[in-house]
Amino acid sequence: MIRSQERPSPLRTRCIMPQHETQLINYLNAIKKDVGLLVNFGPEGVTVKRKFHLYRPGSS
């Protein structure tokens, strides 16, 4: 039997990874905003990254 604390959660991560930053840029484009924050409450403490992406209609 596998206990829940022995399984890694797909929602937990130790650090902010490049795919998280890419996903934030996609969200920023979708909501037509220029600035977003990535926040990770990891085991070593809180990590915050501010991402700036100039929204331009029709660009990715």
Secondary structure, DSSP 4 states (H G I P E B T S, - for coil): ---GGGSPPTT--SS--HHHHHHHHHHHHHTT-SEEEEEEEETTEEEEEEEE----TT--
